[in-house]
Amino acid sequence: MVKVVEVPKVVTPEEEFKEKVVQIRRVAKVVKGGKRMSFRSLVVVGDGKGRVGVGVATAGDVSSAIRKSVEHAHKRMVTVPLSDRTIPYVVEGIYGASRVLLRPAQVGRGVIAGGAIRPVLELAGIKDVVAKRIGGGSAINIALAALHGVSLLGERNEINKMLGRNYTEIKPSEESPNQKSAEVSAHA
């Protein structure tokens, strides 16, 4: 009698990650006798559960450039702490002349970001966030600034321990800033 046993599928590390090609450009190197053409690709790799990486590579053909970019992104992988569906606090990432401001958003707001910021946030698993690009227009610099921003994030409890504060000491203000400004204008 033959016994049939289902073998569980072995998941390799590359299979759990999603890849998103952000940009493919044809670039040229001027050499004696003309120009040597090649392709540069910008790829974002993430698992949607808090790990994301950005890779840039150049090769003679598009498929090789993408493959090399994916390998580079796996080497640049960072872990992002998620509080529910958003980031724990406001953070600014900087790379070159590009700055990216990331703010937490209310549940259901979605990823409000454009260009090369959106794939970094989506593949990191962040569902609700507001992002703004400040300065710099290069897609590579913007993606790397977004990666720098999410790499700066830490759990709120860890940051409070690092700063030597007790978590219970930090309480939200009882009045909102709008109430304070309304009181000031009423007294004037």
C-alpha positions as CSV (number, residue, x, y, z in Angstrom):
1,M,0.0,0.0,0.0
2,V,1.4,3.4,-1.0
3,K,1.0,6.2,1.5
4,V,0.7,9.7,0.0
5,V,2.1,12.4,2.1
6,E,1.9,16.1,1.1
7,V,5.2,17.8,1.2
8,P,4.9,21.4,2.4
9,K,6.2,23.9,0.0
10,V,9.6,25.3,0.9
11,V,9.6,29.0,0.8
12,T,12.9,30.5,-0.2
13,P,13.7,34.0,1.1
14,E,13.3,35.6,-2.3
15,E,9.7,34.2,-2.7
16,E,8.3,36.1,0.3
17,F,9.4,39.5,-1.1
18,K,7.5,41.6,-3.7
19,E,9.5,43.6,-6.2
20,K,8.5,46.9,-7.8
21,V,10.5,48.4,-10.6
22,V,10.3,52.2,-10.0
23,Q,12.5,53.4,-12.9
24,I,14.5,52.1,-15.9
25,R,16.7,54.6,-17.7
26,R,19.1,54.2,-20.6
27,V,22.4,55.7,-19.7
28,A,25.6,56.3,-21.7
29,K,29.3,56.4,-21.0
30,V,31.3,58.3,-23.5
31,V,34.3,56.3,-24.6
32,K,36.9,56.6,-27.4
33,G,34.9,55.9,-30.6
34,G,31.5,56.8,-29.3
35,K,29.1,56.1,-26.5
36,R,28.6,52.8,-24.6
37,M,24.9,52.4,-23.8
38,S,23.6,50.6,-20.8
39,F,20.5,50.5,-18.6
40,R,20.0,51.6,-15.0
41,S,17.2,50.3,-12.9
42,L,15.7,51.4,-9.5
43,V,13.9,48.6,-7.7
44,V,12.1,48.5,-4.3
45,V,11.9,45.1,-2.6
46,G,9.7,44.4,0.5
47,D,7.6,41.8,2.3
48,G,4.7,44.0,3.3
49,K,5.4,43.1,7.0
50,G,8.0,45.7,7.9
51,R,11.0,44.9,5.8
52,V,12.0,47.0,2.7
53,G,15.0,47.7,0.6
54,V,16.0,49.9,-2.4
55,G,18.5,48.8,-5.0
56,V,20.1,50.6,-8.0
57,A,22.2,48.9,-10.6
58,T,23.4,49.3,-14.2
59,A,23.9,46.6,-16.8
60,G,24.1,46.0,-20.5
61,D,20.5,44.8,-20.8
62,V,17.3,45.6,-18.8
63,S,16.8,42.1,-17.3
64,S,20.3,42.0,-15.9
65,A,20.0,45.5,-14.5
66,I,16.7,44.6,-12.7
67,R,18.3,41.3,-11.4
68,K,21.3,43.2,-10.0
69,S,19.0,45.9,-8.5
70,V,17.0,43.2,-6.7
71,E,20.2,41.7,-5.3
72,H,21.4,45.2,-4.2
73,A,18.0,45.9,-2.5
74,H,18.2,42.7,-0.5
75,K,21.6,43.8,0.8
76,R,20.1,47.3,1.8
77,M,17.1,45.8,3.7
78,V,15.8,47.7,6.7
79,T,13.2,46.8,9.3
80,V,10.3,49.2,9.9
81,P,8.3,49.2,13.2
82,L,4.6,49.4,12.4
83,S,2.1,50.7,15.0
84,D,-1.2,49.3,13.7
85,R,-1.2,50.4,10.1
86,T,0.9,53.5,10.3
87,I,4.2,54.8,11.5
88,P,4.6,55.7,15.2
89,Y,5.6,59.4,14.8
90,V,6.7,62.1,12.3
91,V,10.2,61.5,10.7
92,E,12.3,63.1,8.0
93,G,14.6,61.2,5.8
94,I,17.5,62.9,4.0
95,Y,19.6,61.6,1.1
96,G,21.7,64.1,-1.0
97,A,19.5,67.2,-1.7
98,S,16.3,65.2,-1.3
99,R,14.2,65.3,1.9
100,V,11.1,63.3,2.6
101,L,8.7,64.1,5.4
102,L,6.7,61.1,6.7
103,R,3.7,61.7,9.0
104,P,1.4,59.2,10.6
105,A,-2.2,59.2,9.3
106,Q,-5.6,58.1,10.6
107,V,-6.8,54.6,9.9
108,G,-8.4,54.4,6.4
109,R,-6.6,57.5,5.0
110,G,-4.3,55.4,2.8
111,V,-0.8,56.0,1.5
112,I,-0.7,59.6,0.4
113,A,2.6,59.8,-1.4
114,G,3.8,60.1,-4.9
115,G,6.7,59.2,-7.1
116,A,9.4,56.9,-5.7
117,I,8.1,57.3,-2.1
118,R,4.9,55.3,-2.6
119,P,6.5,51.9,-3.5
120,V,8.9,52.2,-0.5
121,L,6.0,52.7,1.9
122,E,3.7,50.2,0.3
123,L,6.2,47.4,0.2
124,A,7.2,48.1,3.8
125,G,3.6,47.4,4.8
126,I,2.6,50.9,5.9
127,K,-1.1,51.4,5.1
128,D,-1.8,54.9,6.4
129,V,0.8,57.6,6.0
130,V,1.1,61.1,4.5
131,A,4.4,61.8,2.8
132,K,5.9,65.0,1.3
133,R,8.9,65.4,-0.9
134,I,10.9,68.5,-0.2
135,G,13.7,69.4,-2.6
136,G,15.6,67.2,-5.0
137,G,13.9,65.6,-8.0
138,S,15.9,62.5,-8.6
139,A,13.8,59.3,-8.2
140,I,16.9,57.5,-6.8
141,N,17.6,60.2,-4.1
142,I,13.9,60.3,-3.2
143,A,13.6,56.6,-2.8
144,L,16.8,56.5,-0.7
145,A,15.6,59.4,1.4
146,A,12.3,57.5,2.1
147,L,14.3,54.5,3.0
148,H,16.4,56.6,5.3
149,G,13.3,58.0,6.9
150,V,11.7,54.6,7.7
151,S,15.1,53.3,8.9
152,L,15.1,56.1,11.5
153,L,11.8,54.8,13.0
154,G,11.9,52.9,16.2
155,E,9.3,51.7,18.6
156,R,8.0,54.5,20.8
157,N,8.8,52.5,24.0
158,E,12.4,51.9,22.8
159,I,12.9,55.6,22.1
160,N,11.6,56.6,25.5
161,K,13.9,54.2,27.2
162,M,16.8,55.5,25.2
163,L,16.0,59.1,26.2
164,G,15.6,58.0,29.9
165,R,11.9,58.8,30.1
166,N,9.2,56.7,31.6
167,Y,6.4,56.1,29.1
168,T,3.7,57.1,31.6
169,E,5.3,60.6,31.9
170,I,4.4,61.4,28.3
171,K,0.8,62.3,28.1
172,P,-1.1,64.1,25.3
173,S,-2.0,67.7,26.2
174,E,-5.5,68.0,27.5
175,E,-6.4,70.9,25.3
176,S,-5.9,70.9,21.6
177,P,-3.8,73.8,20.0
178,N,-7.0,75.1,18.3
179,Q,-8.7,75.6,21.7
180,K,-5.6,77.5,23.0
181,S,-5.6,79.8,20.0
182,A,-9.3,80.4,20.3
183,E,-8.9,81.4,24.0
184,V,-6.1,83.8,23.1
185,S,-8.1,85.5,20.4
186,A,-11.1,85.8,22.6
187,H,-9.1,87.6,25.3
188,A,-7.7,90.1,22.8
